[in-house]
Amino acid sequence: AVAKTILLAVLLAGWQTAAAITWTGAGGHDWNDPANWDEGRVPGNTDNVFVPSGTPTCVVPQATQIQVQSLSNYGVVTSDGIMYLQTSGDVENHGTMTAGLNNTMDIQAGGDFTNQGNVIAGYPKVSCDNFTNGSSGSFSASTGDLHYATVKCAGDATNAGTMEAGTDNSSSPAGWVHVECGGNFTNTGTAKG
């Protein structure tokens, strides 16, 4: 009976449920400041993160590795450098996600990635189960020399919005958009680069 009790206690100690945590920006703009979150702590890998519209810009410090359960963004999440985001669930963007002009935004979603807003970086990269860039979505590599956007998904990829790589001053392609999926790629929007 003691061994069963200890085993149950060990199993329960390792079990954690996902919690909802919301960006408030009450303490400023820094993702890593607990005062900016409604739970008074920085989100962790078991948290479902929500960034509402109308809140102060959420700034992810250079090269911070974000690991959360899921992210739903309706506001502005930005970095002045490289941005790493890893989720075990879905990523939804209805706002704006940016990294610096010549920087990488690396999003690794354990679930689906859906964009109805703006994703802008020198080198935006997404890996996910299914990728959807909706009709109001813009997934783009910044204007400049040889910038590129990459999508890798295990399932289907759909673009109904705009996917583009940077252009130079003559509006000639100066980069590329690469989509690699295990299922189908459907493009009813604009893909250029």
C-alpha positions as CSV (number, residue, x, y, z in Angstrom):
1,A,0.0,0.0,0.0
2,V,2.9,2.3,0.8
3,A,4.5,1.7,-2.7
4,K,1.2,2.4,-4.4
5,T,0.8,5.7,-2.4
6,I,4.3,6.8,-3.3
7,L,3.8,5.9,-7.0
8,L,0.6,7.9,-7.0
9,A,2.3,10.9,-5.3
10,V,5.1,10.8,-7.9
11,L,2.7,10.7,-10.8
12,L,0.6,13.6,-9.4
13,A,3.7,15.7,-8.7
14,G,4.6,15.4,-12.4
15,W,1.1,16.2,-13.7
16,Q,0.4,19.8,-14.4
17,T,-2.6,21.3,-16.2
18,A,-2.4,24.1,-18.7
19,A,-3.2,27.5,-17.2
20,A,-4.4,30.7,-18.9
21,I,-2.1,33.7,-18.5
22,T,-2.8,37.1,-20.0
23,W,-0.5,39.9,-21.0
24,T,-1.4,43.2,-19.3
25,G,1.7,45.4,-19.9
26,A,1.0,46.9,-16.5
27,G,4.7,47.0,-15.6
28,G,6.0,48.1,-19.0
29,H,6.9,46.2,-22.2
30,D,9.2,43.4,-21.1
31,W,8.0,39.8,-21.7
32,N,10.2,38.7,-18.8
33,D,8.8,41.1,-16.2
34,P,6.2,39.3,-14.0
35,A,4.4,42.6,-13.4
36,N,3.3,42.5,-17.1
37,W,1.2,39.3,-16.6
38,D,-2.1,38.9,-14.9
39,E,-0.9,36.0,-12.8
40,G,2.2,37.9,-11.6
41,R,4.6,35.5,-13.2
42,V,6.3,35.0,-16.6
43,P,4.5,32.3,-18.7
44,G,6.0,28.8,-18.7
45,N,5.6,25.6,-20.8
46,T,2.2,24.7,-19.3
47,D,0.6,28.1,-20.0
48,N,-1.9,29.1,-22.6
49,V,-0.8,32.7,-23.4
50,F,-3.2,35.4,-24.5
51,V,-2.1,38.9,-25.7
52,P,-5.2,41.1,-26.1
53,S,-5.5,44.0,-28.4
54,G,-5.2,47.5,-26.9
55,T,-2.5,46.5,-24.4
56,P,1.1,47.9,-24.5
57,T,3.5,46.3,-27.0
58,C,5.0,43.1,-25.6
59,V,8.7,43.2,-26.2
60,V,10.6,39.9,-26.2
61,P,14.2,40.5,-25.2
62,Q,16.9,39.5,-27.8
63,A,17.4,35.7,-28.1
64,T,14.8,34.9,-25.3
65,Q,13.5,31.4,-25.8
66,I,9.7,31.4,-25.2
67,Q,8.3,27.9,-24.3
68,V,4.5,27.9,-23.7
69,Q,1.6,25.5,-24.2
70,S,-0.1,27.9,-26.8
71,L,-0.1,31.5,-27.9
72,S,-3.1,33.6,-29.0
73,N,-2.0,37.1,-30.0
74,Y,-4.4,40.0,-30.8
75,G,-1.9,42.7,-29.8
76,V,1.7,43.4,-30.7
77,V,4.5,41.0,-29.9
78,T,7.9,42.2,-31.0
79,S,11.7,41.7,-30.6
80,D,14.6,43.9,-31.5
81,G,16.6,40.8,-32.2
82,I,16.1,37.1,-32.8
83,M,12.8,35.7,-31.5
84,Y,12.3,32.0,-30.5
85,L,8.8,30.7,-29.8
86,Q,8.1,27.0,-29.0
87,T,4.7,25.7,-28.2
88,S,3.4,22.2,-27.6
89,G,0.0,23.4,-28.9
90,D,-1.3,26.0,-31.4
91,V,-0.2,29.5,-32.3
92,E,-2.8,32.0,-33.4
93,N,-1.9,35.5,-34.6
94,H,-4.6,38.1,-35.1
95,G,-2.3,41.0,-34.3
96,T,1.3,41.7,-35.2
97,M,4.4,39.7,-34.5
98,T,7.7,41.2,-35.6
99,A,11.5,40.7,-35.2
100,G,14.1,43.1,-36.3
101,L,14.7,43.8,-40.0
102,N,17.7,41.4,-40.3
103,N,16.6,39.0,-37.6
104,T,15.1,35.5,-37.4
105,M,11.7,34.7,-36.0
106,D,11.6,31.0,-35.3
107,I,8.2,29.6,-34.4
108,Q,8.0,25.9,-33.6
109,A,4.3,25.0,-32.9
110,G,3.5,21.6,-31.7
111,G,0.0,22.2,-33.1
112,D,-1.4,24.4,-35.8
113,F,-0.2,27.9,-36.8
114,T,-2.9,30.3,-37.9
115,N,-2.2,33.9,-39.0
116,Q,-4.9,36.5,-39.6
117,G,-2.6,39.4,-38.8
118,N,1.0,40.4,-39.6
119,V,4.1,38.3,-39.2
120,I,7.2,40.3,-40.2
121,A,10.9,39.5,-39.8
122,G,14.1,39.3,-41.8
123,Y,13.7,35.6,-41.8
124,P,10.4,34.3,-40.5
125,K,10.3,30.5,-40.0
126,V,7.4,28.4,-38.9
127,S,7.2,24.6,-38.3
128,C,3.8,23.2,-37.3
129,D,1.2,20.6,-37.9
130,N,-1.0,22.6,-40.3
131,F,-0.3,26.2,-41.5
132,T,-3.0,28.7,-42.4
133,N,-2.3,32.3,-43.6
134,G,-5.9,33.6,-43.7
135,S,-7.3,36.2,-46.1
136,S,-6.2,39.1,-43.8
137,G,-2.9,37.5,-43.0
138,S,0.5,38.8,-44.1
139,F,3.5,36.5,-43.6
140,S,6.6,38.3,-44.9
141,A,10.3,38.6,-44.9
142,S,11.5,42.2,-44.5
143,T,12.5,44.3,-47.5
144,G,16.2,43.8,-48.2
145,D,18.8,41.6,-49.8
146,L,18.0,37.9,-49.9
147,H,15.5,37.6,-47.1
148,Y,13.4,34.5,-47.0
149,A,10.3,33.1,-45.4
150,T,10.1,29.4,-44.6
151,V,7.1,27.2,-43.6
152,K,7.4,23.5,-42.8
153,C,4.3,21.6,-41.7
154,A,3.5,17.9,-41.2
155,G,0.0,18.4,-42.7
156,D,-1.6,21.0,-45.0
157,A,-0.5,24.5,-45.8
158,T,-3.0,27.1,-46.9
159,N,-2.4,30.7,-48.0
160,A,-5.4,33.0,-48.6
161,G,-3.6,36.1,-47.7
162,T,-0.1,37.4,-48.6
163,M,3.2,35.5,-48.3
164,E,6.2,37.4,-49.6
165,A,9.9,37.8,-49.4
166,G,11.6,41.2,-49.4
167,T,11.9,43.3,-52.6
168,D,14.7,45.7,-53.6
169,N,14.1,49.2,-54.8
170,S,13.2,48.0,-58.3
171,S,10.4,45.8,-56.9
172,S,12.3,42.7,-58.1
173,P,12.2,39.7,-55.8
174,A,15.2,39.8,-53.5
175,G,14.4,36.7,-51.5
176,W,12.1,33.6,-51.5
177,V,9.2,32.0,-49.9
178,H,9.7,28.2,-49.2
179,V,6.7,26.0,-48.2
180,E,7.3,22.4,-47.5
181,C,4.3,20.3,-46.2
182,G,3.4,16.7,-45.8
183,G,-0.1,17.3,-47.1
184,N,-1.4,19.7,-49.7
185,F,-0.5,23.4,-50.3
186,T,-3.4,25.5,-51.3
187,N,-2.7,29.0,-52.5
188,T,-5.7,31.3,-53.2
189,G,-3.9,34.4,-52.1
190,T,-0.6,36.0,-53.1
191,A,2.8,34.3,-52.8
192,K,5.8,36.0,-54.2
193,G,9.5,36.2,-53.7
